[in-house]
Amino acid sequence: MNVKFDFAKTVYVKPIDVADLPVELRDQAGDLDHLFAVHNADGEQLALAATNALAVHLALENDLQPVSLH
């Protein structure tokens, strides 16, 4: 089976602790303890989302393929 996969469109979704964010972002997170970061293959953070489902949705809406990291 020959399946081509465009790794340039892969993004990684990982949970992060709000406490690890800069103060400006911590204030915006409200009562949340965790957020979900979306990163490209180079490690650049593209987005923060309140839930894993929202992070995946953001990736898919932008024609990106999300992969979960633990």
C-alpha positions in Angstrom: 0.0 0.0 0.0 1.4 3.4 -1.1 -0.2 6.1 0.9 1.2 9.6 0.8 1.1 11.7 4.0 1.8 15.4 4.2 3.7 15.8 7.4 3.8 19.6 6.9 0.2 19.6 7.8 0.6 17.7 11.1 0.1 19.5 14.3 0.5 18.3 17.9 -2.1 18.8 20.6 -0.8 18.6 24.2 -2.2 19.4 27.6 -0.4 22.2 29.5 -0.7 23.5 33.0 -2.1 27.0 33.2 0.5 27.6 36.0 3.3 27.2 33.5 2.0 30.0 31.3 3.0 33.7 31.4 1.0 35.8 33.8 -0.9 37.5 31.0 -2.2 34.2 29.7 -2.9 32.8 33.2 -5.2 35.7 33.8 -7.1 35.0 30.6 -7.5 31.3 31.5 -10.0 32.1 34.3 -10.7 29.1 36.5 -9.1 26.5 34.2 -6.2 24.5 35.5 -5.2 23.0 32.1 -5.3 24.2 28.5 -4.5 22.4 25.3 -1.7 23.8 23.1 -1.5 23.2 19.3 2.1 23.1 18.0 3.5 22.7 14.5 6.3 20.2 13.7 8.9 22.9 14.5 7.5 23.3 18.0 5.9 26.7 17.4 2.8 27.2 19.4 -0.1 28.0 17.1 -3.0 28.1 19.5 -4.3 27.5 23.0 -7.7 26.0 23.5 -9.9 25.3 26.6 -10.5 21.7 25.7 -8.9 18.9 23.7 -12.0 18.7 21.5 -11.7 22.4 20.7 -8.0 22.1 19.9 -8.7 19.2 17.5 -11.5 21.2 15.9 -9.3 24.2 15.4 -6.7 22.1 13.7 -9.2 20.3 11.4 -10.9 23.6 10.5 -7.5 24.8 9.3 -6.9 21.7 7.2 -4.3 20.4 9.6 -4.0 16.8 10.9 -3.9 16.8 14.8 -1.9 14.2 16.7 -2.3 14.0 20.5 0.7 14.1 22.8 0.7 13.2 26.5 
